[in-house]
Amino acid sequence: MSKDKLSGNYKNYQGAHEETDSASSSQSELSNVLDEQWLSLSQDWQSQPYEKTDIQALLVQTKKRTLLAKSLLVIDVVATLGLIIALLVGLYQGDWGRATITYLAFGAITSVVFVYYEIKIRLRIWQHSCDSPDKAVANAIAGVESSIKYIKLIKLSCWLLFPAVNWYLYAMIGESEKSPWPPYLIINIIIVSLWLVSHWFHIKRTKELSQLSLI
């Protein structure tokens, strides 16, 4: 084999090797470009305001529920004071009837116990709550747990209220000549409706608590 032929073969081999290196270099550069684009897209996606918007919405929701809980507490306190005042007035006048006095006494005592546990449930949460975004999820979970306890308290009150109200209606209607069915139906429908609405909120808050626990 001639020297010129050998030289030509070497140049062809060298050229092919250079083309291979060039292709590998191009692939490497393309891979680096794709990696940089993917990193840029990932950073851009992470910087989107979705999470911040959700946290802000969670803070607003927690504030609204706290305000509602405080309003309900005020209403329950006022209602309890009303029952106590009515009982004292009935005892003072002395002509309200035994059934009425007994019912008012039961209602006042039950209401005082209810408000006591309500304050105990609410204060435990309100004392540790804050507006910090870092604790938004924890505060929301605590608020939902507090709401569930309050709902359970209402449902228990319905079970206690049901026999007491029916006994009072029976005692009062026995002294009257009017038909007992309209008052019975109205009062019992109100109590059952209150329990059903509370149960619906109980299910809703339980599902919400499960969702928040996954965050």
C-alpha positions in Angstrom: 0.0 0.0 0.0 1.3 3.4 -1.0 2.2 6.1 1.4 -0.3 8.5 -0.2 -3.1 5.9 0.3 -2.2 5.4 3.9 -2.2 9.2 4.5 -5.6 9.5 2.8 -7.1 6.7 5.0 -5.8 8.4 8.1 -7.3 11.7 7.1 -10.7 10.0 6.5 -10.5 8.3 9.9 -9.5 11.6 11.6 -12.4 13.4 9.8 -14.9 10.8 10.9 -13.6 11.0 14.4 -14.0 14.7 14.4 -17.5 14.5 13.1 -18.3 12.0 15.9 -16.9 14.3 18.5 -18.8 17.2 16.9 -22.1 15.3 17.0 -21.4 14.3 20.7 -20.6 17.9 21.5 -23.8 19.1 19.8 -25.9 16.5 21.7 -24.3 17.6 25.0 -25.0 21.3 24.2 -28.6 20.4 23.3 -29.0 18.4 26.5 -27.6 21.4 28.5 -30.0 23.8 26.8 -33.0 21.5 27.5 -31.9 21.2 31.1 -31.6 24.9 31.4 -35.1 25.4 29.9 -36.6 22.8 32.2 -35.0 24.4 35.2 -36.3 27.8 34.1 -39.8 26.4 33.6 -39.7 24.7 37.0 -38.6 27.9 38.7 -41.3 29.9 36.9 -44.0 27.3 37.9 -42.9 27.4 41.5 -43.0 31.2 41.5 -46.6 31.2 40.4 -48.9 32.9 43.0 -51.3 29.9 43.4 -49.9 28.8 46.8 -49.8 32.3 48.1 -53.3 32.9 46.9 -54.5 29.7 48.6 -52.8 30.7 51.9 -54.3 34.2 51.7 -57.8 32.7 51.1 -57.3 30.3 54.0 -56.4 33.2 56.3 -59.5 35.2 55.2 -61.7 32.1 55.7 -60.3 31.5 59.2 -60.9 35.2 60.1 -64.5 34.9 58.9 -65.2 31.7 60.9 -63.6 33.2 64.0 -65.9 36.2 63.7 -68.9 33.9 63.2 -67.8 31.8 66.2 -67.6 35.0 68.4 -71.0 36.1 67.2 -72.5 32.8 68.1 -70.9 32.9 71.5 -72.4 36.3 72.1 -75.9 35.1 71.1 -75.6 32.0 73.3 -74.5 34.1 76.3 -77.4 36.6 75.8 -79.8 33.7 75.5 -78.5 32.1 78.7 -78.8 35.4 80.5 -82.4 35.7 79.2 -83.3 32.3 80.6 -81.8 33.1 84.0 -83.6 36.4 84.1 -86.9 34.7 83.1 -86.4 32.1 85.8 -85.7 34.7 88.5 -88.8 36.7 87.4 -90.9 33.6 87.5 -89.7 32.7 91.0 -90.2 36.3 92.2 -93.8 36.5 90.9 -94.6 33.0 92.1 -97.6 32.4 89.8 -96.0 31.0 86.6 -96.8 27.4 87.3 -94.6 24.5 88.4 -94.1 23.2 84.9 -92.9 26.5 83.6 -90.5 27.1 86.5 -89.1 23.6 86.1 -88.6 24.0 82.4 -86.9 27.4 82.8 -84.6 26.0 85.5 -83.6 23.1 83.3 -83.1 25.4 80.4 -81.0 27.9 82.4 -78.8 25.2 83.9 -78.3 23.4 80.6 -77.6 26.7 78.8 -75.0 27.7 81.4 -73.2 24.3 81.0 -73.4 24.7 77.2 -71.9 28.2 77.2 -69.2 27.0 79.7 -68.0 24.3 77.3 -68.4 26.6 74.3 -66.1 29.2 75.9 -63.6 26.4 76.8 -63.6 25.1 73.3 -63.3 28.5 71.6 -60.7 30.1 74.0 -58.3 27.2 73.6 -58.1 28.1 69.9 -58.3 31.9 70.0 -55.5 32.2 72.5 -53.0 30.5 70.1 -54.3 31.8 66.8 -52.4 34.4 64.8 -52.4 36.0 61.3 -49.0 34.6 60.3 -49.1 32.9 56.8 -46.6 30.3 58.1 -49.3 29.0 60.6 -52.3 29.5 58.2 -52.8 25.8 57.7 -52.3 24.9 61.4 -54.8 27.6 62.5 -57.3 26.5 59.9 -57.1 22.9 61.2 -57.5 24.1 64.8 -60.5 26.2 63.7 -62.2 23.3 62.0 -61.5 21.0 65.0 -63.1 23.7 67.2 -66.1 23.9 64.9 -66.6 20.1 65.0 -66.5 20.1 68.8 -69.1 23.0 68.9 -71.3 21.1 66.4 -71.1 18.0 68.6 -72.2 20.2 71.5 -75.2 21.4 69.6 -76.2 17.9 68.6 -76.0 16.7 72.2 -78.1 19.7 73.2 -80.8 18.7 70.7 -81.0 15.2 72.3 -81.4 16.9 75.8 -83.8 19.5 74.5 -86.1 17.0 72.8 -87.5 15.2 75.9 -87.6 18.4 78.0 -89.6 20.4 75.4 -92.0 17.6 74.8 -92.6 17.1 78.5 -93.2 20.8 79.0 -95.7 20.9 76.1 -97.5 17.8 77.5 -97.7 19.5 80.9 -99.0 22.8 79.5 -101.4 21.3 77.0 -102.9 19.2 79.7 -104.1 22.4 81.3 -105.5 23.7 78.0 -108.4 22.7 75.9 -106.6 23.3 72.6 -105.4 20.6 70.3 -101.9 19.4 71.3 -100.7 18.5 67.8 -99.8 21.8 66.2 -97.3 22.8 69.0 -95.9 19.3 69.1 -95.3 19.3 65.4 -93.8 22.7 65.2 -91.4 22.3 68.1 -90.3 18.8 67.1 -89.8 19.9 63.5 -87.6 22.7 64.7 -85.5 20.5 66.9 -85.1 17.8 64.2 -84.2 20.4 61.6 -81.6 21.9 64.0 -80.0 18.4 64.5 -80.0 17.6 60.8 -78.4 21.0 59.9 -75.8 20.4 62.6 -75.2 16.9 61.3 -74.7 18.2 57.8 -72.1 20.8 59.0 -70.5 18.0 61.0 -70.0 15.9 57.8 -68.8 18.9 55.9 -66.3 20.0 58.5 -65.0 16.4 58.9 -64.3 16.2 55.1 -62.6 19.7 55.3 -60.4 18.6 58.1 -59.3 15.5 56.1 -58.4 17.7 53.2 -56.4 20.2 55.4 -54.5 17.4 57.0 -53.1 16.4 53.6 -51.5 19.8 53.0 
